[in-house]
C-alpha cells in the first residue's frame, strides 16, 4: 500500500503524482487479451461508476464526489486505454468495486480490528491493546482519534480501503491520482497483501522479502495503468524499483528466496506479472481470482 516509511498499509496520498492514465495512445504488441468485467456481478466498464462502503456507512457528499470522479477516470481508461492489458486492469478494478468485493471507507469512521491495525502501525505504545479488540465497533480513545489522521492519509486491510477524504487540497485526492491509488490498493486486496507482508502479522513484524514482493507487484500494476502502450517489462520493473527507493520503504529483500540462488534482477518477476501467470501473485483482479473470503490472517507468512 502507499505508506509512510513505517507501515505496509498506510497510504501516503500526498506523494501521489497526477499523471494521466491515458497518456500513451498506441497499442502494445505484448499485451495479452483482457476484457471487461466477466463475472456478471459488477457493472460493465461503460456503466456509471459504482462502489460499496465499509459497514454500509455512507461517505459525505464531498467524499462521494471525489471518489466518483476517480471512478470516472477508471471508466474512461477501461474503454479508451491504449492496450488490452491497461483496459482490462481498469475494467476489473471497477468491477470489484461495483460488486462490493472491495469496499471504501472514510478514515475517520474506521473502527474495530481495522482501527486496531492502524493503531499498531503508529508504533505508539498505550494507544491500543496488545491484541485485537473483540468489539467490532471499538473506536479507541480521544488520543487515538487525534493520532490517526495526524499520521495517516489512508489505510488498507483485507477488502477495505480507507481514505482521508476530509484532507482539503490533497494532491492524492485528485481524480487521476486517486484512480491510480485504487488500482494499487485493489491489487493488494486481490493478493491478500496484509497476510503475505509480515513475519508476524499480529505483531506487525514486516518480512522484507514478502513485503517487497507485495509492493513491487502493486507498483507494476500502477505502471500498467499509468503508461498504457509505454508499459513494458523493462520500464515497469525499473519504475517499480525506483518508487520503492524514492518512497523510502527500506526493504532489503532476499531475491534468491523468490527467484533462486544467485538472483539479483527483479525483471523475471515483472515478466511473470505481465504474463499474469500467478507465479508471483496476480496482476488483474478478475472475479475468478478474487479471494473467497477475508478471514483473519495466519500468524506467520510463508514464501509463495
C-alpha positions as CSV (number, residue, x, y, z in Angstrom):
1,X,0.0,0.0,0.0
2,X,1.0,3.6,-0.2
3,X,2.5,4.4,3.1
4,X,5.0,6.4,5.1
5,X,8.2,4.6,5.8
6,X,6.8,2.6,8.7
7,X,3.8,0.7,7.6
8,X,2.6,-1.8,5.0
9,X,-0.9,-0.4,4.7
10,X,-0.6,3.3,5.1
11,X,-1.3,5.3,2.1
12,X,0.9,8.4,1.6
13,X,-1.5,10.2,-0.8
14,X,0.2,13.5,-0.7
15,X,3.1,11.9,-2.6
16,X,1.0,10.7,-5.5
17,X,1.6,12.1,-8.9
18,X,-1.3,13.2,-11.1
19,X,-0.2,11.6,-14.4
20,X,-3.0,10.9,-16.8
21,X,-3.8,7.2,-17.2
22,X,-4.3,7.7,-20.9
23,X,-1.0,9.4,-21.8
24,X,0.0,6.8,-24.4
25,X,-2.2,6.2,-27.4
26,X,-0.6,3.4,-29.4
27,X,-1.2,-0.3,-29.0
28,X,1.3,-2.6,-27.3
29,X,2.2,-5.8,-29.1
30,X,3.0,-7.8,-25.9
31,X,-0.3,-7.0,-24.2
32,X,-2.4,-10.2,-23.6
33,X,-6.2,-10.2,-24.1
34,X,-8.1,-8.9,-21.1
35,X,-11.7,-7.9,-21.4
36,X,-14.0,-6.0,-19.2
37,X,-15.7,-7.4,-16.1
38,X,-16.7,-11.0,-16.8
39,X,-18.3,-12.2,-13.6
40,X,-21.8,-10.8,-14.2
41,X,-21.8,-9.3,-10.7
42,X,-20.3,-5.9,-11.4
43,X,-21.1,-3.1,-13.6
44,X,-19.7,-3.1,-17.1
45,X,-17.0,-0.6,-17.9
46,X,-19.5,1.6,-19.8
47,X,-21.9,1.8,-16.8
48,X,-21.9,4.6,-14.3
49,X,-19.2,4.2,-11.7
50,X,-20.3,2.4,-8.5
51,X,-18.8,1.4,-5.2
52,X,-19.7,0.0,-1.8
53,X,-18.8,1.4,1.6
54,X,-17.3,-0.3,4.7
55,X,-20.1,-1.3,7.0
56,X,-22.6,0.4,4.7
57,X,-21.5,3.7,6.3
58,X,-22.1,6.4,3.7
59,X,-19.5,8.8,2.6
60,X,-20.0,12.5,2.8
61,X,-21.3,14.4,-0.2
62,X,-17.8,15.8,-0.9
63,X,-16.1,12.4,-0.5
64,X,-18.7,10.8,-2.8
65,X,-18.0,13.4,-5.4
66,X,-14.2,12.9,-5.1
67,X,-14.5,9.1,-5.4
68,X,-16.9,9.2,-8.3
69,X,-14.5,11.4,-10.2
70,X,-11.7,8.9,-9.7
71,X,-14.0,6.1,-10.8
72,X,-14.9,8.1,-13.9
73,X,-11.2,8.2,-14.8
74,X,-11.0,4.4,-14.5
75,X,-14.2,4.1,-16.6
76,X,-12.6,6.1,-19.4
77,X,-9.4,4.0,-19.3
78,X,-11.4,0.8,-19.4
79,X,-12.8,1.8,-22.7
80,X,-10.2,4.1,-24.2
81,X,-7.0,2.7,-22.8
82,X,-4.2,2.1,-25.2
83,X,-3.7,-1.7,-24.6
84,X,-5.9,-4.6,-23.7
85,X,-3.8,-5.0,-20.6
86,X,-4.4,-1.4,-19.5
87,X,-8.2,-1.6,-20.3
88,X,-8.6,-4.9,-18.6
89,X,-6.9,-3.7,-15.4
90,X,-9.1,-0.7,-15.2
91,X,-12.3,-2.6,-16.0
92,X,-11.7,-5.3,-13.5
93,X,-10.7,-2.8,-10.8
94,X,-14.1,-1.1,-11.4
95,X,-15.9,-4.5,-11.4
96,X,-14.5,-5.4,-8.0
97,X,-15.6,-2.0,-6.6
98,X,-19.0,-2.2,-8.2
99,X,-19.6,-5.8,-6.9
100,X,-18.6,-4.8,-3.4
101,X,-15.7,-7.2,-3.4
102,X,-13.6,-4.3,-2.1
103,X,-15.1,-1.5,-0.1
104,X,-14.3,2.1,0.5
105,X,-14.4,4.0,3.9
106,X,-13.5,7.3,5.3
107,X,-10.6,7.2,7.7
108,X,-12.4,8.9,10.5
109,X,-15.1,6.3,10.5
110,X,-12.7,3.3,10.9
111,X,-13.4,1.0,13.9
112,X,-12.8,-2.4,15.3
113,X,-9.9,-4.5,14.0
114,X,-9.2,-2.2,11.1
115,X,-8.7,0.7,13.5
116,X,-6.6,-1.6,15.8
117,X,-4.2,-2.4,12.8
118,X,-3.9,1.3,12.1
119,X,-3.0,1.9,15.7
120,X,-0.4,-0.9,15.7
121,X,1.3,0.7,12.7
122,X,1.6,4.0,14.6
123,X,4.1,2.3,16.9
124,X,2.9,4.4,19.9
125,X,2.5,2.1,22.9
126,X,-0.5,2.7,25.0
127,X,-2.8,3.9,22.2
128,X,-4.2,0.4,21.6
129,X,-4.4,-3.0,23.3
130,X,-1.8,-5.7,22.6
131,X,-4.4,-8.0,21.0
132,X,-7.3,-7.1,18.6
133,X,-10.5,-5.9,20.2
134,X,-13.5,-8.3,20.3
135,X,-15.8,-5.3,19.8
136,X,-16.4,-4.7,16.1
137,X,-17.3,-1.1,17.0
138,X,-14.2,-0.3,19.0
139,X,-13.1,3.3,18.5
140,X,-10.3,3.7,20.9
141,X,-9.9,6.9,22.9
142,X,-9.7,10.5,22.0
143,X,-5.8,10.4,21.8
144,X,-6.0,7.7,19.2
145,X,-8.7,9.6,17.2
146,X,-6.3,12.5,17.1
147,X,-3.2,10.5,16.3
148,X,-4.7,8.6,13.3
149,X,-5.5,11.5,11.0
150,X,-2.3,13.2,12.0
151,X,-0.1,10.3,10.9
152,X,-2.1,8.5,8.1
153,X,-3.6,9.7,4.9
154,X,-5.3,6.4,4.2
155,X,-5.2,2.7,5.0
156,X,-5.9,-0.7,3.6
157,X,-6.6,-4.0,5.3
158,X,-8.3,-7.0,3.7
159,X,-11.0,-5.8,1.3
160,X,-11.3,-2.4,3.0
161,X,-9.7,0.8,1.8
162,X,-9.9,4.0,3.9
163,X,-9.1,7.5,2.6
164,X,-8.7,10.8,4.4
165,X,-11.4,12.5,2.3
166,X,-11.5,15.3,4.8
167,X,-8.0,16.4,3.9
168,X,-8.6,19.6,1.9
169,X,-6.3,20.2,-1.1
170,X,-4.5,16.9,-1.0
171,X,-3.0,16.1,-4.4
172,X,-3.7,12.4,-3.7
173,X,-7.4,13.1,-3.9
174,X,-7.2,14.5,-7.4
175,X,-9.2,12.1,-9.7
176,X,-6.2,10.8,-11.7
177,X,-4.1,10.2,-8.6
178,X,-6.9,8.6,-6.7
179,X,-7.6,6.3,-9.7
180,X,-4.0,5.2,-9.6
181,X,-4.2,4.6,-5.9
182,X,-7.4,2.4,-6.4
183,X,-5.5,0.3,-8.9
184,X,-2.6,-0.1,-6.4
185,X,-4.8,-0.9,-3.4
186,X,-7.2,-3.3,-5.2
187,X,-4.2,-5.2,-6.3
188,X,-3.2,-5.5,-2.6
189,X,-6.7,-6.8,-1.8
190,X,-6.6,-9.3,-4.7
191,X,-3.4,-10.8,-3.4
192,X,-4.2,-10.5,0.3
193,X,-1.1,-8.5,0.8
194,X,-1.7,-8.0,4.5
195,X,-1.3,-11.7,5.0
196,X,1.8,-12.0,2.9
197,X,3.6,-9.0,4.2
198,X,4.6,-10.0,7.7
199,X,6.7,-12.5,9.5
200,X,4.3,-12.0,12.4
201,X,1.0,-10.4,11.2
202,X,-0.4,-9.7,14.7
203,X,2.8,-8.0,15.9
204,X,3.1,-6.2,12.5
205,X,6.7,-7.5,12.1
206,X,7.5,-7.0,8.4
207,X,9.2,-9.6,6.3
208,X,11.4,-7.6,3.9
209,X,11.2,-10.2,1.1
210,X,7.5,-10.8,1.2
211,X,6.7,-7.1,1.7
212,X,8.9,-6.1,-1.2
213,X,7.1,-8.5,-3.5
214,X,3.7,-7.2,-2.4
215,X,4.6,-3.5,-3.0
216,X,6.6,-4.3,-6.2
217,X,3.6,-6.0,-7.7
218,X,1.2,-3.2,-6.8
219,X,3.6,-0.7,-8.4
220,X,3.8,-2.8,-11.6
221,X,0.0,-2.6,-11.7
222,X,0.3,1.2,-11.3
223,X,2.8,1.3,-14.2
224,X,0.5,-0.6,-16.5
225,X,-2.3,1.8,-15.7
226,X,-0.2,5.0,-16.0
227,X,1.9,4.2,-19.1
228,X,-0.5,2.3,-21.4
229,X,1.4,1.4,-24.5
230,X,4.6,2.6,-22.9
231,X,4.3,-0.1,-20.2
232,X,6.9,-2.6,-20.9
233,X,8.6,-5.2,-18.6
234,X,11.8,-3.3,-18.5
235,X,10.2,0.1,-17.9
236,X,7.8,-1.0,-15.3
237,X,10.5,-3.1,-13.5
238,X,12.7,0.0,-13.3
239,X,9.9,2.3,-12.3
240,X,8.6,0.0,-9.5
241,X,12.1,-0.3,-8.0
242,X,12.5,3.4,-8.2
243,X,9.2,4.0,-6.4
244,X,10.2,1.7,-3.6
245,X,13.5,3.6,-3.2
246,X,12.1,7.1,-3.6
247,X,9.3,6.4,-1.1
248,X,11.8,5.0,1.4
249,X,10.2,1.7,2.0
250,X,13.6,0.4,3.3
251,X,13.2,-3.2,2.2
252,X,16.2,-5.5,1.9
253,X,14.7,-8.4,0.0
254,X,16.3,-11.8,-0.4
255,X,15.7,-12.3,-4.2
256,X,17.1,-15.8,-4.0
257,X,14.2,-16.8,-1.9
258,X,11.9,-15.7,-4.7
259,X,13.9,-16.4,-7.9
260,X,16.5,-19.0,-6.9
261,X,20.1,-18.9,-5.9
262,X,22.2,-16.0,-7.3
263,X,19.2,-13.9,-8.4
264,X,19.9,-10.2,-8.4
265,X,17.5,-8.9,-11.0
266,X,13.7,-8.4,-10.5
267,X,12.8,-8.4,-14.1
268,X,11.7,-12.0,-14.1
269,X,9.0,-11.1,-11.6
270,X,7.8,-8.3,-13.8
271,X,7.8,-10.6,-16.8
272,X,5.6,-13.1,-14.9
273,X,3.3,-10.3,-13.8
274,X,2.9,-9.1,-17.4
275,X,2.0,-12.7,-18.4
276,X,-0.3,-12.7,-15.4
277,X,0.5,-16.3,-14.7
278,X,0.1,-16.2,-11.0
279,X,3.7,-17.2,-10.2
280,X,4.2,-14.1,-8.1
281,X,0.6,-13.3,-7.5
282,X,-2.0,-11.8,-9.9
283,X,-1.9,-8.5,-11.7
284,X,-5.6,-8.2,-12.9
285,X,-8.3,-8.5,-10.3
286,X,-10.6,-10.9,-12.2
287,X,-13.6,-12.4,-10.3
288,X,-12.3,-15.9,-10.6
289,X,-9.0,-14.9,-8.9
290,X,-10.6,-12.9,-6.1
291,X,-10.1,-14.3,-2.5
292,X,-13.1,-16.4,-1.3
293,X,-13.1,-14.5,2.0
294,X,-11.0,-12.1,4.0
295,X,-10.8,-14.0,7.2
296,X,-8.1,-13.2,9.8
297,X,-4.6,-13.9,8.6
298,X,-2.5,-16.8,9.8
299,X,0.1,-15.8,12.5
300,X,3.1,-16.0,10.1
301,X,3.5,-15.6,6.3
302,X,5.3,-18.0,4.0
303,X,7.2,-17.6,0.8
304,X,5.0,-18.3,-2.1
